[in-house]
Amino acid sequence: MRRVVSWSALTIVWLILLAGCGGHRSFTVNTGADGSLRDVRTVPGDGDYNVSTNIWIRVYWPTGTEPPPSFTFSLRNQSDVRVGTSKHSGDEQYEWWFEPVSELDHHARYKIEIASGADKVTSYFFTEESVAETETRSADPGVGPRESGFVEEHTIVR
């Protein structure tokens, strides 16, 4: 009986891993517009530091500009993070929000990639330190924010 339960549990875990746990490596959006990637903006922005590990990524085009007919969004780090399929349009005409499947890693570099045909826009951001890292840094007076690579706090407004 115990072996049957073990094999059943292993089968369930294998099926969950095979299904990808509800996320995708990228997400394609059909915009209905006729613009380009030229004016695309993201929040967090390129080079932002100390970004929360529990965020949604905002992709938008400012008023007066249009996105291409479709674009593909992806979020990656060294662990190849999967992006959740959750998305919604925002208040602006051309605005989309993407939710990572799980909380991002602390003190990590992430790459946002937005592609349309042969065109691609890439930006990078860095997440905040964990509580343990912050406590360690504050205990060592010789290590300040500049030495750790984090210059200022960045707040994401949702």
N, C-alpha and C positions, 0 to 999 in steps of 0.2 A: 504493500500500500504506500509506503514511504517513497519508493522509487517512482510510482505513478505521479504523486504530488510533485516531486522534484522535476520530472520531465515536463509536467504541465506548466510549472512555474518558469522553467527555462524556455519553453515554447512561447509563452506570453511575453517574456522579456525580449526574445528574438523578434517577435512580430512588432513590438513597440519600436525597437531600434530600426527595423526595416521600414516602418511607416514614417520615420523621421520626426516623431514626437510633435507633429502639428506645425512645423516650420518649413520654410523654403530657403534655399541659398540665395535666391533673388526673387523679386516680385515685379511683374510687368504691369504698367498702368496705361490704359488707352485714354488719352486726354480729350480727344475731339477738337484739338486746336491745330494750328498750322505754323508753329514757331520753331524755335531751336533750343539747344541747351545753353546758348550763350549767356543768358541772364539768370540761370538757375541759382538759387540760394538754399542753404541748409542751416538748420539749428539742431545741434551745435555746428558752429562754423569752422572753417579750416583753421587749424592751429589752436583751437580753444583748449584750455587746461582746466583741470579740476572739475570735470563734468560729472554730474550725478550718475551713479551706476543703475539707477532705476528711472529711465527716461523713455520718451517716444522721440523719434527722429522726425523733424519737420522738413519737408521739401516743398519749395514754392517759387513762383515767378512773381516779381513785383508788378504792381498795377501798371498797365500799358505794355506789358510784354507777354508773350505766349510760349508755352512749352511746345515741343515737337508733337506730332500725332500720337506717339507712344514713347515711353522710356522704361528702362529697367533699373530698378533700385537694388543695391546689395550693400550689406554691412559685414565687414570681415575683421578678424584679428588673427593672431597666430594660431588660435584654436579653430578658425573657420566658423565663427558664430552663425547660427541660422537666424533668419529674420522671420518673425511671425507673419501670418497672412492678415492680421488685423490691420486695417487701414480705414481712414475716412477722410472725406474732403473737409477742409477748414472753412473759415469765414471768407477768406479771399477767394477770388474766382479760380485761381490755379494753385491750390494748396493741398498737399496730402501729408498724412501722418503715418509713420510706421512704428510698430511696437516690437522690440526684440522679444523672442520667446521667453527668455529668462533675464534676470538681472545681469548686467555686464560685469566683467572682472574689474577688481580694484587695480589702480595704478597700471593701466594697460593702454596701449595705443590701438585705435580703431580706424578703419578706412571706410569711408562712404564712397560708393562708386555709382554714378548715374550715367547710363549709356543709352544712346539712340543711334542705331545704324553704326557707322564707323566713328561717330563722335563719342567722346567720353570725358566726364568731369570727375575728378578725384579730390577728396579732401580728407584730412586726418584730424582726430581729436584725441585727447588724453583724459582718462577717467580719474576721479579722486582717489586719494589714498584710503586704505582701510583704517578703522579706528586703531588697530594695533600698530600700524605704521605711523600714524599720527602721534600716538603716545610714545613710541620709540624716538621719533624725531624731537619731540618736546623735551624728552629726558636728556638728550644730547645737545647742549647749547651750541656746539660747533656746527650743527647742521641746520640750516634755515631753509626757507622756501626756495630761494634761488638755487641752492646746492642740490635740492631734490628735483629741480626741473619744473616746479609749480610756482608760478610767480604771483598769481592772484586767483581769487575765488570766482567761479563762473556759475551763474544761476540760470536755469532753464525755466522760462515762463510758459506754462501750458494753457 
